Amino acid sequence: MANARTTRRFGAPAPDEWVESTRRTVERRLAVSPPWLASLREGGRDRFELLGFPTRRDEEWRYSSVKSIVEGPCREPIEAADAGVDISGYRVPALDGVRLVFVDGLYREDLSDREALAPGITVETMTEAIARGEAALERSLAQAPEGEHPFHSLNTACFADGARIHAAAGARQERPIHILCLGGVGGTGASHVRHQIEVETGASISVVEEYRSEGTTFTNAVTQVHVATGGSLVRVKIAQEDLSAHHISFLAVRQEAESHFHDTFFAVGGGTTRNEIEALLDGEEVECTINGLYHLDGDRQVDNHTLLRHAHPNCRSWEMYRGVLDGRSRGVFTGKIHVYEDAQKTDAKQNSNSLLLSAEAEADTRPRLEIHADDVRCTHGATVGELDESSLFYLRSRGIPPVEARHMLVHAFAGEVLDSIEDDLLREELAGRLAASLSRARAEA
């Protein structure tokens, strides 16, 4: 292993404390892993030790520092599976239905509910799926993104559990399937979760991944999505964690012909958050929508990093990220659209807009296009600005208090992302959380 570390080609070496902690965690996981998974875990461990941690000298991490994770106290996974927890505050009408709860990365049957499943929909834990030993699961877990992704390797080595959702051909699930991940319940530490969502031909489901935390935690999440021909998946990811929480996530998506995928990232909390998405449009007539909305205050930071690969003709993709930044917060958007040579008639739009509510807030945007086809329609744009003073004056001149006027303009700015969510209950729930976050930030200012 020493040789692997001396040939490192990325970032900064993993400190000895991280190396030893990862090795201990992998040893525990090996004891309950079948041989094929044990091999994957050992490979992930070796890869993590080879790559080390990214630094700002690495191009894909130039705007994000993981120093607080590397030097923080969250190396060891929390193993308090029986920790007491009350989830009544997380149960809202918009998410009342099928629910899988993971506490510090470990599944809690007593807090979950899998009864209201439609025919053809299977919801299980990764532990249950691994025990059945499906060849398809083995192949999918072995998949890794191109390039250098140390946190993905760390997840492969250390993940304890996660959700596996399968929609058989033609199946329909009307209400969202809720995956609730709570961190820090058993104390300070890390949780590594691995989720998989498989949508077969002509099936249609929606999934909400929600991450909440208490205190100082590090969440390292990987979600793999496959949408087969004619399938449809709507996914919403909610990150609403403590100021001292660190959150790194990677979403890998593969879509086949005539499939639809709509993703919304919503964040109103957390200390350091990195939301990374890679989508492969792997068939003709694919539609892919990747949206994001986040409100930050204090010293919070969110880094959105997206890569959409158009590999076939006649596909469409839309990206829209909007950040509302207050205090000394920082919002980052780095997006890339890659159009392959054969992907003629591609229609791709990418947009990032940031609204600064304070003089100390900062927004960094880096939209990119890499086009190898000649018959395409691809656009990208980015704006960074403040609240429009004339609009603010207009509202105040009609008797609307300053705080309420500001909130109205912020909601108008965020409205296009929220309006893209077709589920009325979920859209109203997120609008309420945004309003609460804005009110809290102003009260603490």
C-alpha positions as MATLAB code, in Angstrom:
seq = 'MANARTTRRFGAPAPDEWVESTRRTVERRLAVSPPWLASLREGGRDRFELLGFPTRRDEEWRYSSVKSIVEGPCREPIEAADAGVDISGYRVPALDGVRLVFVDGLYREDLSDREALAPGITVETMTEAIARGEAALERSLAQAPEGEHPFHSLNTACFADGARIHAAAGARQERPIHILCLGGVGGTGASHVRHQIEVETGASISVVEEYRSEGTTFTNAVTQVHVATGGSLVRVKIAQEDLSAHHISFLAVRQEAESHFHDTFFAVGGGTTRNEIEALLDGEEVECTINGLYHLDGDRQVDNHTLLRHAHPNCRSWEMYRGVLDGRSRGVFTGKIHVYEDAQKTDAKQNSNSLLLSAEAEADTRPRLEIHADDVRCTHGATVGELDESSLFYLRSRGIPPVEARHMLVHAFAGEVLDSIEDDLLREELAGRLAASLSRARAEA';
ca = [
       0.000    0.000    0.000;
       2.937    2.320    0.602;
       3.811    2.017   -3.067;
       0.255    3.000   -4.057;
       0.519    6.167   -1.988;
       3.907    7.141   -3.391;
       2.508    6.924   -6.939;
      -0.419    9.188   -6.103;
      -1.574   11.262   -9.073;
      -4.228   13.450   -7.478;
      -4.792   15.827   -4.584;
      -3.019   15.545   -1.257;
      -2.133   12.244    0.439;
      -4.734   10.905    2.830;
      -3.414   11.538    6.364;
      -2.385    8.457    8.314;
      -5.433    8.842   10.584;
      -7.732    8.546    7.575;
      -5.790    5.628    6.127;
      -5.973    3.688    9.376;
      -9.624    4.556    9.983;
     -10.572    3.455    6.465;
      -8.685    0.193    6.856;
     -10.460   -0.535   10.152;
     -13.841    0.224    8.602;
     -13.150   -1.992    5.590;
     -12.073   -4.853    7.852;
     -15.408   -4.660    9.650;
     -17.301   -4.551    6.372;
     -15.346   -7.505    4.934;
     -16.590   -9.705    7.752;
     -20.170   -9.423    6.447;
     -19.505   -9.071    2.689;
     -19.645  -11.818    0.042;
     -16.359  -12.379   -1.830;
     -17.297  -10.218   -4.839;
     -18.188   -7.272   -2.594;
     -15.119   -7.806   -0.425;
     -12.993   -7.430   -3.548;
     -14.785   -4.199   -4.488;
     -14.312   -2.812   -0.990;
     -10.604   -3.576   -0.988;
     -10.290   -1.990   -4.422;
     -12.094    1.126   -3.204;
      -9.826    1.329   -0.179;
      -6.696    1.019   -2.334;
      -7.987    3.579   -4.803;
      -8.774    6.066   -2.035;
      -5.301    5.688   -0.568;
      -3.784    6.182   -4.016;
      -5.790    9.297   -4.841;
      -5.786   11.012   -1.471;
      -7.942   14.086   -0.929;
      -8.582   16.759   -3.577;
      -7.183   20.248   -3.083;
      -7.820   23.554   -4.809;
      -4.864   22.819   -7.056;
      -7.008   20.129   -8.689;
      -9.008   21.648  -11.535;
     -12.358   20.054  -10.651;
     -12.052   21.210   -7.022;
     -10.621   24.677   -7.539;
     -13.523   26.406   -5.767;
     -14.003   23.883   -2.941;
     -11.876   23.141    0.076;
     -12.295   19.846    1.954;
      -9.830   20.878    4.645;
     -12.560   20.936    7.288;
     -13.379   17.300    6.441;
      -9.766   16.137    6.312;
      -8.797   17.804    9.580;
     -12.136   17.282   11.310;
     -13.255   14.593   13.755;
     -15.515   12.631   11.354;
     -13.234    9.849   10.139;
     -14.888    6.926   11.905;
     -18.375    5.778   10.837;
     -21.017    6.009   13.530;
     -22.236    2.515   14.383;
     -25.020    3.361   16.845;
     -27.770    1.483   15.009;
     -30.123    1.515   18.009;
     -29.788    5.207   18.851;
     -33.075    6.742   19.901;
     -34.577    9.108   17.352;
     -37.914   10.802   16.819;
     -38.792   11.322   13.139;
     -42.176   12.929   13.714;
     -40.718   16.286   12.698;
     -39.666   14.841    9.345;
     -43.056   13.382    8.488;
     -44.953   15.871    6.343;
     -47.979   15.355    4.066;
     -45.826   15.763    0.946;
     -43.728   12.759    1.984;
     -46.324   10.611    3.704;
     -46.141    7.147    2.201;
     -43.360    4.667    1.471;
     -40.368    5.570    3.582;
     -36.912    4.102    4.233;
     -34.990    5.607    7.147;
     -31.248    5.364    7.627;
     -29.730    6.582   10.886;
     -26.001    7.279   10.646;
     -25.894    5.162    7.510;
     -27.698    2.155    9.017;
     -31.223    1.048    8.155;
     -33.952    1.361   10.783;
     -36.877   -0.964   10.141;
     -38.763    0.427   13.148;
     -38.848    3.900   11.576;
     -39.564    2.816    8.005;
     -42.747    1.974    6.136;
     -42.804   -0.141    2.968;
     -46.460   -1.147    2.914;
     -47.969    1.268    0.371;
     -46.081   -0.035   -2.648;
     -47.774   -0.288   -6.021;
     -47.597   -3.579   -7.963;
     -44.224   -4.009   -9.642;
     -42.374   -1.670   -7.279;
     -39.708   -3.179   -5.020;
     -38.100   -1.180   -2.211;
     -35.383   -2.852   -0.155;
     -32.106   -2.110    1.545;
     -28.749   -2.671   -0.080;
     -28.006   -5.212    2.653;
     -31.068   -7.231    1.628;
     -30.206   -6.975   -2.064;
     -26.591   -8.016   -1.478;
     -27.738  -11.043    0.514;
     -29.743  -12.232   -2.520;
     -26.611  -12.050   -4.651;
     -27.979  -10.710   -7.942;
     -25.460  -10.559  -10.776;
     -26.945   -7.238  -11.904;
     -26.268   -5.725   -8.501;
     -22.680   -6.933   -8.589;
     -22.152   -5.338  -11.989;
     -23.714   -2.027  -11.002;
     -21.775   -1.686   -7.759;
     -18.576   -2.327   -9.692;
     -19.243    0.668  -11.940;
     -17.107    3.708  -11.229;
     -17.080    7.151  -12.832;
     -14.314    8.158  -15.189;
     -11.534   10.270  -13.767;
     -10.401   10.762  -10.204;
     -13.152   10.522   -7.575;
     -11.655    9.737   -4.163;
     -14.915   10.145   -2.236;
     -16.641    7.688   -4.568;
     -13.841    5.194   -3.881;
     -14.159    5.843   -0.150;
     -17.895    5.171   -0.387;
     -17.328    1.870   -2.222;
     -14.929    0.807    0.510;
     -17.007    1.877    3.499;
     -20.731    2.084    2.704;
     -22.840    0.360    5.331;
     -26.246    0.315    3.665;
     -28.606    2.237    1.439;
     -31.838    2.003   -0.516;
     -32.422   -0.090   -3.623;
     -35.547    0.778   -5.585;
     -36.710   -1.201   -8.606;
     -39.681   -0.408  -10.834;
     -40.635   -3.294  -13.111;
     -41.691   -2.691  -16.708;
     -44.854   -0.600  -16.856;
     -45.112   -0.110  -13.073;
     -46.371    3.172  -11.583;
     -45.919    4.615   -8.094;
     -48.127    7.662   -7.586;
     -46.629    9.183   -4.408;
     -42.889    9.777   -3.900;
     -40.759    7.106   -2.245;
     -38.988    8.842    0.626;
     -35.390    7.973    1.543;
     -34.598    9.746    4.819;
     -30.967    9.793    5.970;
     -30.283   11.177    9.448;
     -26.704   11.867   10.498;
     -25.054   12.553   13.824;
     -27.751   10.870   15.904;
     -25.232    8.542   17.564;
     -22.568   11.229   17.932;
     -19.840   12.797   15.840;
     -18.675   10.780   12.851;
     -19.246    9.707    9.256;
     -21.983    7.900    7.396;
     -21.489    6.325    3.980;
     -24.663    5.384    2.089;
     -25.151    3.822   -1.352;
     -28.486    4.056   -3.156;
     -29.638    2.513   -6.432;
     -32.733    3.331   -8.471;
     -33.672    1.111  -11.409;
     -36.588    2.071  -13.667;
     -37.477   -0.538  -16.270;
     -39.148   -0.036  -19.663;
     -42.195    2.200  -19.482;
     -42.172    2.429  -15.662;
     -42.660    5.715  -13.814;
     -41.748    6.617  -10.217;
     -40.625    9.563   -8.103;
     -38.079    9.469   -5.288;
     -37.117   11.997   -2.624;
     -33.691   11.686   -1.001;
     -33.571   13.776    2.155;
     -30.501   14.388    4.300;
     -30.795   15.850    7.802;
     -28.254   15.941   10.594;
     -27.556   16.852   14.178;
     -24.164   18.313   15.080;
     -20.826   17.615   13.433;
     -21.157   14.934   10.764;
     -19.742   13.868    7.417;
     -22.138   12.296    4.922;
     -20.671   10.589    1.855;
     -23.491    9.479   -0.457;
     -23.495    7.797   -3.861;
     -26.687    7.270   -5.876;
     -26.808    5.229   -9.076;
     -29.744    5.676  -11.457;
     -30.697    3.689  -14.543;
     -33.775    4.612  -16.572;
     -34.550    2.086  -19.307;
     -36.297    2.727  -22.627;
     -39.429    4.810  -22.191;
     -39.036    4.959  -18.411;
     -39.552    8.048  -16.265;
     -37.970    9.069  -12.976;
     -38.489   12.244  -10.966;
     -35.936   12.663   -8.191;
     -35.693   15.420   -5.590;
     -32.709   15.652   -3.274;
     -33.093   17.718   -0.095;
     -30.020   18.742    1.906;
     -31.050   20.431    5.141;
     -28.273   19.749    7.594;
     -26.548   21.391   10.547;
     -24.043   24.221   10.044;
     -21.248   21.912   11.217;
     -22.235   19.145    8.790;
     -20.228   18.187    5.714;
     -21.933   16.558    2.761;
     -20.350   15.039   -0.358;
     -22.596   13.297   -2.890;
     -22.259   11.758   -6.330;
     -25.185   10.967   -8.628;
     -24.534    8.746  -11.659;
     -27.345    8.547  -14.230;
     -27.704    6.451  -17.366;
     -30.735    6.926  -19.588;
     -31.815    4.748  -22.481;
     -33.857    5.784  -25.530;
     -37.042    7.841  -25.036;
     -36.574    7.983  -21.278;
     -37.221   10.961  -19.008;
     -35.272   12.028  -15.927;
     -36.039   15.128  -13.877;
     -33.766   15.960  -10.936;
     -34.045   18.818   -8.443;
     -31.418   19.607   -5.825;
     -32.717   21.699   -2.915;
     -30.445   22.910   -0.100;
     -31.155   25.232    2.820;
     -28.531   24.116    5.299;
     -25.256   22.364    5.894;
     -21.744   23.684    6.307;
     -19.887   22.355    3.270;
     -21.915   20.654    0.536;
     -20.698   19.213   -2.769;
     -23.406   18.035   -5.143;
     -21.899   16.203   -8.124;
     -23.929   14.790  -11.023;
     -22.864   12.851  -14.108;
     -25.544   11.848  -16.613;
     -25.141    9.783  -19.768;
     -27.884   10.191  -22.390;
     -27.393    6.747  -23.874;
     -30.104    6.532  -26.537;
     -32.137    8.666  -28.913;
     -35.020   10.944  -27.885;
     -33.841   11.172  -24.277;
     -34.951   14.075  -22.086;
     -32.901   15.059  -19.036;
     -33.591   17.949  -16.664;
     -31.135   18.883  -13.907;
     -32.244   21.751  -11.648;
     -30.984   23.184   -8.385;
     -32.096   25.729   -5.791;
     -30.220   26.672   -2.648;
     -30.243   29.343    0.040;
     -27.070   29.893    2.051;
     -26.140   32.198    4.900;
     -23.343   32.446    7.456;
     -20.206   30.655    6.231;
     -22.030   27.935    4.345;
     -20.874   26.734    0.950;
     -22.518   24.682   -1.795;
     -20.573   23.425   -4.804;
     -22.671   22.088   -7.690;
     -20.709   20.138  -10.266;
     -22.526   18.660  -13.278;
     -21.544   16.762  -16.419;
     -24.099   15.829  -19.075;
     -22.921   13.517  -21.863;
     -24.975   13.553  -25.062;
     -23.936   10.327  -26.782;
     -26.780    9.895  -29.314;
     -28.790   12.066  -31.725;
     -32.060   13.857  -31.037;
     -31.708   14.297  -27.270;
     -32.637   17.243  -25.083;
     -31.279   18.434  -21.771;
     -32.020   21.399  -19.549;
     -30.045   22.678  -16.567;
     -31.149   25.493  -14.292;
     -29.413   26.307  -11.002;
     -30.367   29.242   -8.828;
     -28.572   30.263   -5.647;
     -29.625   32.781   -3.016;
     -26.546   33.832   -1.035;
     -26.463   35.781    2.217;
     -23.885   36.448    4.922;
     -20.393   35.225    3.986;
     -21.694   32.223    2.052;
     -20.363   30.941   -1.244;
     -22.222   29.270   -4.077;
     -20.416   27.440   -6.862;
     -21.691   26.069  -10.146;
     -19.447   24.181  -12.564;
     -21.378   22.624  -15.422;
     -20.244   20.884  -18.575;
     -22.218   19.636  -21.568;
     -20.319   17.126  -23.703;
     -21.782   16.420  -27.135;
     -20.306   13.411  -28.909;
     -19.587   13.391  -32.642;
     -22.620   11.224  -33.464;
     -25.023   13.222  -31.276;
     -26.531   15.344  -34.052;
     -29.724   17.343  -33.381;
     -28.749   17.783  -29.727;
     -30.692   20.500  -27.906;
     -29.000   21.447  -24.621;
     -29.508   24.467  -22.393;
     -27.541   25.326  -19.266;
     -28.159   28.263  -16.961;
     -26.819   29.363  -13.589;
     -28.131   32.431  -11.737;
     -26.989   33.716   -8.357;
     -28.659   36.340   -6.197;
     -26.409   38.081   -3.644;
     -28.182   39.391   -0.543;
     -25.052   40.682    1.179;
     -21.809   42.373    0.173;
     -19.749   39.488    1.571;
     -21.512   36.666   -0.290;
     -19.722   35.164   -3.286;
     -20.800   33.251   -6.381;
     -18.525   31.405   -8.802;
     -19.883   30.040  -12.060;
     -18.131   28.092  -14.779;
     -20.431   26.846  -17.557;
     -18.695   24.852  -20.290;
     -19.588   23.300  -23.645;
     -17.586   20.639  -25.454;
     -19.215   19.974  -28.813;
     -17.999   17.464  -31.400;
     -21.149   17.503  -33.598;
     -22.046   20.224  -36.081;
     -25.860   20.139  -36.123;
     -26.727   21.097  -32.553;
     -28.406   23.813  -30.540;
     -26.484   24.327  -27.304;
     -26.507   27.394  -25.074;
     -25.191   28.309  -21.665;
     -25.399   31.396  -19.513;
     -24.651   32.686  -16.033;
     -25.632   35.776  -14.053;
     -24.666   37.124  -10.642;
     -26.566   40.093   -9.245;
     -28.350   41.757   -6.358;
     -32.004   42.437   -5.637;
     -33.470   44.948   -8.048;
     -33.755   48.197   -6.110;
     -36.546   49.576   -8.279;
     -38.660   46.456   -7.676;
     -37.933   46.653   -3.965;
     -38.912   50.332   -3.892;
     -42.113   49.573   -5.811;
     -43.200   46.964   -3.264;
     -42.295   49.141   -0.267;
     -44.155   52.115   -1.770;
     -47.295   50.015   -1.604;
     -46.958   49.404    2.093;
     -45.178   46.065    2.036;
     -42.617   45.836    4.876;
     -38.936   45.613    3.809;
     -38.407   42.028    4.967;
     -41.576   40.792    3.278;
     -40.695   42.673    0.107;
     -37.266   41.039   -0.002;
     -38.830   37.615    0.503;
     -41.289   38.218   -2.329;
     -38.479   39.065   -4.742;
     -36.411   36.072   -3.644;
     -39.364   33.740   -4.143;
     -39.930   35.213   -7.596;
     -36.260   34.503   -8.383;
     -36.578   30.916   -7.093;
     -39.994   30.367   -8.617;
     -38.921   28.870  -11.934;
     -37.083   26.014  -10.227;
     -39.892   25.383   -7.749;
     -42.527   25.582  -10.482;
     -40.763   22.801  -12.401;
     -41.779   20.391   -9.611;
     -45.147   19.008  -10.712;
     -46.075   17.484   -7.335;
     -48.165   20.224   -5.697;
     -47.608   19.048   -2.115;
     -43.872   18.710   -2.555;
     -43.563   22.066   -4.307;
     -45.432   23.803   -1.489;
     -43.340   21.985    1.117;
     -40.067   23.187   -0.421;
     -41.398   26.727   -0.844;
     -42.226   26.727    2.871;
     -38.736   25.510    3.776;
     -37.177   28.231    1.648;
     -39.310   30.867    3.383;
     -38.336   29.507    6.809;
     -34.656   29.550    5.875;
     -34.862   33.151    4.688;
     -36.650   34.225    7.880;
     -34.114   32.455   10.101;
     -31.184   34.029    8.265;
     -32.622   37.542    8.590;
     -33.396   36.995   12.289;
     -29.808   35.885   12.968;
     -28.219   38.668   10.904;
];
